[in-house]
Amino acid sequence: MRASGIERFGGEVRELSLPDPRSPDPGEALISVRAAGVAPWDDLVRLGSWEVGLQPPAALGVEAAGTIAAVGAGSDGWAVGDEVMTHAVPVLEQGCWSELLLARTDLLAAKPTAVSWEEAAAFPVPALTADQALRAAMGGSPGGRLLVHGAGGVTGQLIAALALVTGVEVAATAGPRSAARLRKLGIDAVFDYHEDGWPTAVRRWAGGGGVPAAINAAPGGEQDALSALADGGRLATITGVPPQPERGVTIADVYVESDGARLGRMAERLGNGELAISIGGTYGPAEGAEALETAVGGAGGDAIALLA
Ligand SMILES: NC(=O)c1ccc[n+]([C@@H]2O[C@H](COP(=O)([O-])OP(=O)(O)OC[C@H]3O[C@@H](n4cnc5c(N)ncnc54)[C@H](OP(=O)(O)O)[C@@H]3O)[C@@H](O)[C@H]2O)c1
């Protein structure tokens, strides 16, 4: 099969010809991939800094959408022809930037019919991360106030949108180009992170004592997000560099976990319009290197998709 990937960790992304996957065992499905997500974290996989189970030569890619071509026994109710999306980690044989993907059925979710293949493909990782980060920051309490630092990014926007639809009052940091998009979501308290002293403005928004909960999605923004928090508050950070705890603050270092059931609930919200993901660029099967370069360079809060 045709794929886009690497011959060794740290190597350039190129077109590869790989053996077709084996037939699915019980609890597995073979997916005919229509599109895959391309994002900065794929570069971590390329470099070997995020261990997802790949053994080069291998297709990259940790999220995809497509149609089930075959299922093994005990397939959790999935059938040939079902349209699905997945964050397929740990990888069984190859990554998602390939024509065919062998994946565990417990990591699949139904693709909403109203959503494009590209949107479904780029949704799983940021959506699952948003779901996990929000639960970690809110600690199970309904409602309340939350700061989302770095809300202009693909994941940051989903965190902010999910918080809003679950009844949380959200303050967000964003640059000028993303501020309007966040206001359109219904967030009035948008603070420009380029302005010194924005954490003080956020504390004021929360009544002076600081926000009870914050999620940091801004690389390097961990300390600023912490400084906007109230004593004893909760910080979830997704940037992999949690700060030292202070003032009784609880800190969660959130790393995305694959989970078909939770992805299914997020996909329902995507299908009914409560959540959205915007595609900023779609690349052909031979353009994996260009797609990754665009994603790593920053696509202004839009997601990138690679067609199979
Ligand atoms: N731990 C995990 O499992 C996990 C999962 C997903 C993502 N992540 C990581 O989380 C981070 C955010 O992900 P993403 O998908 O939202 O990335 P993204 O789409 O690449 O976000 C880029 C946006 O972040 C905003 N930004 C950049 N620097 C900022 C700063 N100093 N302060 C505030 N905002 C800033 C910019 O928006 P504006 O200037 O337009 O506002 C920029 O367009 C990345 O580092 C990503 O690798 C981790």
The ligand as an SDF file (V2000), in Angstrom:
LIG
                    3D

 48 52  0  0  0  0  0  0  0  0999 V2000
   -0.3350   16.8300   25.8200 N   0  0  0  0  0  0  0  0  0  0  0  0
   -1.0240   16.4550   24.7540 C   0  0  0  0  0  0  0  0  0  0  0  0
   -1.4890   15.3180   24.6800 O   0  0  0  0  0  0  0  0  0  0  0  0
   -1.2760   17.4570   23.6730 C   0  0  0  0  0  0  0  0  0  0  0  0
   -2.3490   17.2790   22.7940 C   0  0  0  0  0  0  0  0  0  0  0  0
   -2.6120   18.2760   21.8460 C   0  0  0  0  0  0  0  0  0  0  0  0
   -1.7560   19.3890   21.7640 C   0  0  0  0  0  0  0  0  0  0  0  0
   -0.6890   19.4850   22.6010 N   0  0  0  0  0  0  0  0  0  0  0  0
    0.2220   20.6370   22.5470 C   0  0  0  0  0  0  0  0  0  0  0  0
   -0.5180   21.7710   23.0140 O   0  0  0  0  0  0  0  0  0  0  0  0
   -0.1050   22.9460   22.3410 C   0  0  0  0  0  0  0  0  0  0  0  0
   -1.3130   23.6140   21.6920 C   0  0  0  0  0  0  0  0  0  0  0  0
   -1.8680   22.7380   20.7290 O   0  0  0  0  0  0  0  0  0  0  0  0
   -2.7500   23.2940   19.5480 P   0  0  0  0  0  0  0  0  0  0  0  0
   -3.2630   22.1390   18.7740 O   0  0  0  0  0  0  0  0  0  0  0  0
   -3.7630   24.2540   20.0850 O   0  0  0  0  0  0  0  0  0  0  0  0
   -1.6120   24.0500   18.7180 O   0  0  0  0  0  0  0  0  0  0  0  0
   -1.7120   25.0450   17.4690 P   0  0  0  0  0  0  0  0  0  0  0  0
   -2.9850   24.9050   16.7430 O   0  0  0  0  0  0  0  0  0  0  0  0
   -0.4440   24.8730   16.6980 O   0  0  0  0  0  0  0  0  0  0  0  0
   -1.6980   26.4590   18.2480 O   0  0  0  0  0  0  0  0  0  0  0  0
   -1.0760   27.5200   17.6760 C   0  0  0  0  0  0  0  0  0  0  0  0
   -1.6980   28.7910   18.2430 C   0  0  0  0  0  0  0  0  0  0  0  0
   -1.3260   28.9710   19.6050 O   0  0  0  0  0  0  0  0  0  0  0  0
   -1.3730   30.3700   19.8920 C   0  0  0  0  0  0  0  0  0  0  0  0
   -0.1570   30.7450   20.6370 N   0  0  0  0  0  0  0  0  0  0  0  0
    1.1210   30.6170   20.2210 C   0  0  0  0  0  0  0  0  0  0  0  0
    1.9590   31.0900   21.1770 N   0  0  0  0  0  0  0  0  0  0  0  0
    1.1930   31.4970   22.2280 C   0  0  0  0  0  0  0  0  0  0  0  0
    1.4690   32.0830   23.4920 C   0  0  0  0  0  0  0  0  0  0  0  0
    2.7150   32.3540   23.8880 N   0  0  0  0  0  0  0  0  0  0  0  0
    0.4430   32.3600   24.2980 N   0  0  0  0  0  0  0  0  0  0  0  0
   -0.8440   32.0920   23.9260 C   0  0  0  0  0  0  0  0  0  0  0  0
   -1.1650   31.5500   22.7230 N   0  0  0  0  0  0  0  0  0  0  0  0
   -0.1570   31.2510   21.8870 C   0  0  0  0  0  0  0  0  0  0  0  0
   -1.4110   31.0960   18.5450 C   0  0  0  0  0  0  0  0  0  0  0  0
   -2.7280   31.6130   18.3920 O   0  0  0  0  0  0  0  0  0  0  0  0
   -3.0810   33.1820   18.2790 P   0  0  0  0  0  0  0  0  0  0  0  0
   -1.8100   33.9760   18.3730 O   0  0  0  0  0  0  0  0  0  0  0  0
   -3.7640   33.3230   16.9650 O   0  0  0  0  0  0  0  0  0  0  0  0
   -4.0050   33.3820   19.4230 O   0  0  0  0  0  0  0  0  0  0  0  0
   -1.2040   29.9930   17.5310 C   0  0  0  0  0  0  0  0  0  0  0  0
   -1.9470   30.1710   16.3370 O   0  0  0  0  0  0  0  0  0  0  0  0
    0.9720   22.4950   21.3530 C   0  0  0  0  0  0  0  0  0  0  0  0
    2.2290   22.6550   21.9680 O   0  0  0  0  0  0  0  0  0  0  0  0
    0.6660   21.0130   21.1400 C   0  0  0  0  0  0  0  0  0  0  0  0
    1.7970   20.2610   20.7350 O   0  0  0  0  0  0  0  0  0  0  0  0
   -0.4370   18.5520   23.5490 C   0  0  0  0  0  0  0  0  0  0  0  0
  1  2  1  0
  2  3  2  0
  2  4  1  0
  4  5  1  0
  4 48  2  0
  5  6  2  0
  6  7  1  0
  7  8  2  0
  8  9  1  0
  8 48  1  0
  9 10  1  0
  9 46  1  0
 10 11  1  0
 11 12  1  0
 11 44  1  0
 12 13  1  0
 13 14  1  0
 14 15  2  0
 14 16  1  0
 14 17  1  0
 17 18  1  0
 18 19  2  0
 18 20  1  0
 18 21  1  0
 21 22  1  0
 22 23  1  0
 23 24  1  0
 23 42  1  0
 24 25  1  0
 25 26  1  0
 25 36  1  0
 26 27  1  0
 26 35  1  0
 27 28  2  0
 28 29  1  0
 29 30  1  0
 29 35  2  0
 30 31  1  0
 30 32  2  0
 32 33  1  0
 33 34  2  0
 34 35  1  0
 36 37  1  0
 36 42  1  0
 37 38  1  0
 38 39  2  0
 38 40  1  0
 38 41  1  0
 42 43  1  0
 44 45  1  0
 44 46  1  0
 46 47  1  0
M  CHG  2   8   1  16  -1
M  END
$$$$
